[in-house]
């Protein structure tokens, strides 16, 4: 964008009209009326934007509400922010109880706290922690999950690493290298998990090349090389090369071609 664009800044009660700016900064209970295109977009407090946001850098916090889509190179969302549209970005960080009602497309994303995505997530690299939730599918090259997160659709990634603290739910899992294990002891996380009750992953189908599981409940586990660690309940294992079983886990094994 041009370097000679003006800034638009407002705090408290007021309105910023849609248009092209260098920097947009809004706080308090202000309103942004119309589509915005800018280099930097920073919004906090109880601000509301009723148009699309296109910016190089986006920082949104507090109880801010964005009614349409966000297109940016880098975005940070925190607090109880609510975005009703889709997000397209390079790097993304979601924390607190941020709520994204649309889909998210990103190169790299970190989700923590109780962040919630109603749609699907497509990314290269994702780190998810806490009680974060994705209602749709999650597709990535690398997936690192910690805590008691929930994914309502298919988790599909090349490398999947899950450290369980509490109860995790994923509809189905597919990947090349899949590792699910009980997380190492952490006083605060383990105390929270104790109140949540059951600690483990619950899913329907897990399919991959190399699979290692602990504390997992699944209907079917299918892969080339499978290791079933402690505290697993698997209805059926279908393996091609080899399977190793912990004596404390329950399952039926079938070799497949």
Order of alpha helices (4+ residues) and beta strands (2+ residues): beta-beta-beta-beta-beta-beta-beta-beta-beta-beta-beta-beta-beta-beta-beta-beta-beta-beta-alpha-beta-beta-beta-beta-beta
